[in-house]
């Protein structure tokens, strides 16, 4: 009798994850994959913080560089921007979403657990190759006329980093749409889940544009088709076509998950309900909409003012709308704790 009951209890229990490092290669636990993303992003943040400090140190001397030379400083600056967006902010968001969202919507797992694991390893391996490309003088402002293979490696690795992140975003967004508990409408989901959804949709609309641009730049650089980029040996001209993703209004999109976390924490801490929760939900969606910055790469739009015609009017309106939506969210939650 004892043996039978023990066997039954063991067979009915949840499957155990391999605690060894080999378990990281085949885990299907969304919480473990989420932790892998977040821990890796934090380690990348620590390394990029040191690099950013060195980049800033060179700016303290107006006559000469302190740590780098001119070309190395430009490469280090570009790497800090790549690291901030693609090695820290977006991966941490994807990991946090994988960890939290299934529990918030009543799902026991992600819809495609193996795809989630594949997204992590695609991103992780590509991130290391991207760093290696910079070390091989292949980032923006790198390469030489006679040796520019590192430039091609930079473009390919950055593209695969984005593909890995997009795969993770697709898994999370699909989980929200298809695995919600019965009766849970999307607009009734917890604030972080809603913020994750609108951020994910925004990334799915924005990052493929960057992948297309990287593909264009790779073909132009590798095969010298000379479409529109003046490659004076190496990688000159690439940064001008990619920097929009590191600037506003795209940066507003990365603010949305932070607003979702704030919308979760403050009402619980204050033990009060949010005034007009529907308005808060709409404002979070508005910030994401105004953060779709891929269109700003069009000539004459980015940085335009109201004196520059319709481009300036649209650009200023998008900025103003995003700021207003952020103020609405903050105002509603400040009133919650008042």
C-alpha positions as CSV (number, residue, x, y, z in Angstrom):
1,X,0.0,0.0,0.0
2,X,2.8,2.4,0.9
3,X,4.6,1.8,-2.4
4,X,1.4,2.4,-4.5
5,X,0.5,5.6,-2.8
6,X,4.1,6.9,-3.1
7,X,4.1,6.1,-6.8
8,X,0.7,7.8,-7.4
9,X,1.8,11.0,-5.6
10,X,5.0,11.1,-7.6
11,X,3.3,10.6,-10.9
12,X,0.6,13.2,-10.2
13,X,3.1,15.9,-9.1
14,X,4.4,18.7,-11.3
15,X,7.3,17.8,-13.6
16,X,10.7,18.8,-12.1
17,X,13.1,21.0,-14.0
18,X,16.7,19.9,-14.3
19,X,18.5,22.2,-11.8
20,X,21.9,21.8,-13.6
21,X,23.2,24.0,-16.4
22,X,22.0,21.5,-18.9
23,X,18.5,22.2,-17.9
24,X,18.8,25.7,-19.3
25,X,19.0,24.1,-22.8
26,X,15.7,22.3,-22.7
27,X,13.5,24.0,-20.0
28,X,9.9,24.7,-20.8
29,X,9.2,26.6,-17.6
30,X,8.2,30.2,-18.5
31,X,9.4,31.5,-15.2
32,X,12.9,30.0,-15.7
33,X,13.2,31.4,-19.3
34,X,12.0,34.8,-17.9
35,X,14.7,34.7,-15.2
36,X,17.3,33.8,-17.8
37,X,16.3,36.9,-19.8
38,X,16.3,39.2,-16.8
39,X,19.5,38.0,-15.3
40,X,21.3,38.3,-18.6
41,X,19.9,41.8,-19.2
42,X,21.1,42.9,-15.7
43,X,24.6,41.5,-16.4
44,X,24.6,43.4,-19.8
45,X,23.5,46.5,-17.9
46,X,26.4,46.3,-15.5
47,X,28.9,45.9,-18.4
48,X,27.3,48.7,-20.5
49,X,27.3,51.0,-17.4
50,X,31.1,50.6,-17.1
51,X,31.5,51.3,-20.9
52,X,29.2,54.3,-20.6
53,X,31.4,55.7,-17.8
54,X,34.5,55.3,-19.9
55,X,32.7,57.0,-22.9
56,X,31.7,59.9,-20.6
57,X,35.2,60.1,-19.1
58,X,36.6,60.9,-22.6
59,X,34.2,63.9,-22.7
60,X,35.8,65.5,-19.7
61,X,38.9,66.6,-21.7
62,X,38.1,69.1,-24.4
63,X,41.5,68.8,-26.1
64,X,42.1,65.1,-26.3
65,X,40.7,61.6,-25.6
66,X,41.4,60.1,-22.2
67,X,40.6,56.4,-22.7
68,X,39.9,55.8,-26.4
69,X,41.0,57.3,-29.7
70,X,38.5,59.0,-32.0
71,X,37.4,55.9,-33.9
72,X,37.3,53.7,-30.8
73,X,35.2,56.3,-28.9
74,X,32.6,56.4,-31.7
75,X,32.5,52.6,-31.6
76,X,32.1,52.5,-27.9
77,X,29.4,55.1,-28.0
78,X,27.4,53.1,-30.6
79,X,27.8,49.9,-28.6
80,X,26.4,51.6,-25.5
81,X,23.3,52.5,-27.5
82,X,22.9,49.0,-28.9
83,X,23.4,47.6,-25.4
84,X,20.9,49.9,-23.8
85,X,18.0,49.1,-26.2
86,X,18.7,45.5,-27.5
87,X,20.8,44.0,-24.7
88,X,19.1,45.5,-21.6
89,X,15.7,47.2,-22.0
90,X,13.9,45.0,-24.4
91,X,15.3,41.7,-23.1
92,X,14.4,42.6,-19.5
93,X,10.9,43.5,-20.6
94,X,10.5,40.3,-22.5
95,X,11.8,38.3,-19.5
96,X,9.5,40.1,-17.1
97,X,6.5,39.5,-19.4
98,X,7.3,35.8,-19.7
99,X,7.6,35.5,-15.9
100,X,4.5,37.5,-14.9
101,X,1.9,37.6,-17.7
102,X,0.8,33.8,-17.6
103,X,0.0,34.1,-13.9
104,X,-1.9,37.4,-14.4
105,X,-4.2,36.0,-17.1
106,X,-4.8,32.6,-15.5
107,X,-2.6,30.6,-17.9
108,X,-0.3,27.9,-16.5
109,X,2.3,28.4,-19.2
110,X,3.2,30.3,-22.4
111,X,1.5,29.2,-25.6
112,X,4.8,28.2,-27.2
113,X,7.3,27.3,-24.4
114,X,10.0,25.9,-26.8
115,X,9.8,29.0,-28.9
116,X,10.3,31.1,-25.8
117,X,13.4,29.2,-25.0
118,X,14.6,29.5,-28.6
119,X,14.1,33.2,-28.5
120,X,16.4,33.5,-25.4
121,X,19.2,31.5,-26.9
122,X,18.9,33.2,-30.3
123,X,19.1,36.6,-28.5
124,X,21.9,35.5,-26.2
125,X,24.2,34.0,-28.8
126,X,23.6,36.8,-31.2
127,X,24.3,39.4,-28.5
128,X,27.7,37.8,-27.9
129,X,28.4,37.8,-31.6
130,X,27.4,41.5,-31.8
131,X,29.8,42.4,-29.0
132,X,32.5,40.4,-30.9
133,X,31.7,42.3,-34.1
134,X,32.4,45.6,-32.2
135,X,35.7,44.1,-30.9
136,X,36.6,43.3,-34.4
137,X,36.0,47.0,-35.4
138,X,32.8,46.1,-37.2
139,X,30.3,48.5,-35.6
140,X,29.2,51.9,-36.9
141,X,32.2,54.0,-37.9
142,X,34.3,50.8,-38.0
143,X,36.0,48.7,-40.7
144,X,38.4,49.7,-43.4
145,X,38.3,49.8,-47.2
146,X,40.3,46.6,-47.4
147,X,38.8,44.8,-44.4
148,X,35.2,45.3,-43.6
149,X,34.0,41.8,-42.8
150,X,33.3,43.0,-39.2
151,X,30.8,45.5,-40.6
152,X,28.8,42.7,-42.2
153,X,29.0,40.7,-39.0
154,X,27.7,43.7,-37.1
155,X,24.7,44.1,-39.4
156,X,23.9,40.3,-39.4
157,X,24.3,39.9,-35.6
158,X,22.2,43.0,-34.8
159,X,19.5,41.6,-37.1
160,X,19.5,38.2,-35.4
161,X,19.4,39.9,-32.0
162,X,16.2,41.6,-33.0
163,X,14.8,38.4,-34.5
164,X,15.3,36.6,-31.2
165,X,13.6,39.4,-29.3
166,X,10.7,39.5,-31.7
167,X,10.1,35.8,-31.3
168,X,9.8,36.2,-27.6
169,X,7.4,39.1,-28.1
170,X,5.3,37.0,-30.4
171,X,5.1,34.3,-27.8
172,X,3.9,36.6,-25.1
173,X,1.4,38.5,-27.3
174,X,-0.1,35.2,-28.6
175,X,-0.4,34.0,-25.0
176,X,-2.3,37.1,-24.0
177,X,-4.7,36.7,-26.9
178,X,-5.3,32.9,-26.8
179,X,-4.8,31.8,-23.2
180,X,-6.7,34.2,-21.0
181,X,-9.0,32.8,-18.4
182,X,-12.7,32.5,-19.5
183,X,-14.5,35.8,-19.1
184,X,-11.3,38.0,-18.9
185,X,-11.6,40.6,-21.6
186,X,-8.4,42.2,-22.9
187,X,-9.4,45.7,-21.6
188,X,-10.0,44.1,-18.2
189,X,-6.6,42.5,-17.9
190,X,-4.2,43.7,-15.2
191,X,-2.3,46.9,-16.1
192,X,1.0,45.2,-16.7
193,X,-0.5,42.7,-19.0
194,X,-2.2,45.4,-20.9
195,X,1.0,47.4,-21.1
196,X,2.8,44.3,-22.3
197,X,0.3,43.7,-25.0
198,X,0.4,47.3,-26.4
199,X,4.2,47.3,-26.1
200,X,4.5,44.0,-27.9
201,X,2.3,45.1,-30.7
202,X,4.3,48.3,-31.0
203,X,7.5,46.3,-31.2
204,X,6.0,44.1,-33.8
205,X,5.2,47.2,-35.9
206,X,8.6,48.9,-35.3
207,X,11.4,46.4,-35.2
208,X,10.6,44.7,-38.6
209,X,11.3,48.1,-40.1
210,X,14.7,48.0,-38.5
211,X,15.3,44.5,-39.8
212,X,14.4,45.6,-43.3
213,X,16.8,48.5,-43.0
214,X,19.6,46.3,-41.8
215,X,19.0,43.9,-44.7
216,X,19.1,46.9,-47.1
217,X,22.4,48.1,-45.6
218,X,23.9,44.6,-45.6
219,X,23.2,44.1,-49.3
220,X,24.4,47.6,-50.2
221,X,27.6,47.2,-48.2
222,X,28.4,43.6,-49.1
223,X,27.7,43.8,-52.8
224,X,28.4,47.5,-53.4
225,X,25.1,48.3,-55.0
226,X,25.4,51.9,-53.9
227,X,21.7,52.5,-53.5
228,X,21.7,55.4,-51.1
229,X,24.5,54.9,-48.6
230,X,28.0,56.3,-49.1
231,X,30.3,53.6,-47.7
232,X,33.7,55.3,-47.8
233,X,35.4,52.1,-46.8
234,X,34.0,50.4,-43.7
235,X,30.7,51.4,-42.2
236,X,30.3,55.1,-42.7
237,X,26.7,56.0,-43.2
238,X,25.1,53.1,-41.3
239,X,24.5,55.0,-38.1
240,X,22.5,57.7,-39.8
241,X,20.0,55.0,-40.9
242,X,19.7,53.3,-37.6
243,X,19.8,56.0,-34.9
244,X,16.0,56.6,-34.9
245,X,15.5,53.5,-32.8
246,X,17.7,55.0,-30.0
247,X,15.8,58.3,-29.9
248,X,12.3,59.6,-29.1
249,X,9.6,59.0,-30.1
250,X,10.6,55.3,-30.2
251,X,11.9,55.6,-26.6
252,X,8.3,56.3,-25.5
253,X,7.5,52.7,-26.4
254,X,10.0,51.5,-23.9
255,X,8.4,53.6,-21.2
256,X,5.0,51.7,-21.5
257,X,6.0,48.6,-19.4
258,X,7.3,51.0,-16.7
259,X,3.9,52.7,-16.6
260,X,2.3,49.3,-16.4
261,X,4.4,48.4,-13.4
262,X,3.6,51.7,-11.7
263,X,-0.1,51.1,-12.4
264,X,0.2,47.7,-10.6
265,X,2.2,48.8,-7.6
266,X,0.7,52.2,-6.5
267,X,-2.9,51.1,-6.0
268,X,-1.8,48.1,-4.0
269,X,0.6,50.2,-1.8
270,X,-2.1,52.8,-1.3
271,X,-4.9,50.2,-0.8
272,X,-7.1,52.3,-3.0
273,X,-8.6,51.8,-6.5
274,X,-7.5,53.9,-9.4
275,X,-9.8,56.8,-10.4
276,X,-11.2,56.2,-13.9
277,X,-9.3,52.9,-14.7
278,X,-10.6,53.0,-18.3
279,X,-8.8,56.4,-18.9
280,X,-5.6,54.9,-17.4
281,X,-5.8,52.0,-19.8
282,X,-6.5,54.3,-22.8
283,X,-3.6,56.5,-21.8
284,X,-1.2,53.5,-21.7
285,X,-2.3,52.5,-25.1
286,X,-1.8,56.1,-26.3
287,X,1.8,56.2,-25.1
288,X,2.5,53.1,-27.1
289,X,0.8,54.5,-30.2
290,X,2.8,57.7,-30.0
291,X,5.9,55.7,-29.5
292,X,5.8,54.1,-33.0
293,X,8.8,55.9,-34.1
294,X,9.8,54.0,-37.3
295,X,8.1,56.6,-39.4
296,X,10.5,59.3,-38.2
297,X,13.3,58.0,-40.4
298,X,11.5,59.5,-43.4
299,X,13.4,62.5,-44.6
300,X,12.2,65.8,-43.3
301,X,10.2,64.4,-40.4
302,X,12.6,63.7,-37.5
303,X,13.4,66.8,-35.6
304,X,11.0,68.9,-37.6
305,X,9.1,71.9,-36.0
306,X,5.7,73.4,-36.7
307,X,7.4,75.8,-39.1
308,X,8.3,72.9,-41.4
309,X,4.8,72.2,-42.7
310,X,2.8,69.0,-42.2
311,X,5.8,67.0,-41.2
312,X,6.5,69.3,-38.3
313,X,2.9,69.4,-37.2
314,X,2.6,65.6,-37.1
315,X,5.9,65.3,-35.3
316,X,5.1,67.9,-32.7
317,X,1.6,66.4,-32.2
318,X,3.1,62.9,-31.6
319,X,5.5,64.3,-29.0
320,X,2.8,66.3,-27.3
321,X,0.3,63.4,-27.3
322,X,2.8,61.0,-25.7
323,X,3.7,63.5,-23.0
324,X,0.1,64.3,-22.3
325,X,-0.7,60.5,-22.0
326,X,2.2,60.0,-19.6
327,X,0.9,63.0,-17.5
328,X,-2.6,61.5,-17.4
329,X,-1.3,58.2,-16.1
330,X,0.9,59.7,-13.5
331,X,-1.9,62.1,-12.4
332,X,-4.5,59.3,-12.0
333,X,-2.2,57.3,-9.8
334,X,-1.0,60.2,-7.7
335,X,-4.7,60.9,-7.0
336,X,-5.0,57.2,-6.0
337,X,-2.5,57.7,-3.1
338,X,-3.7,61.2,-2.2
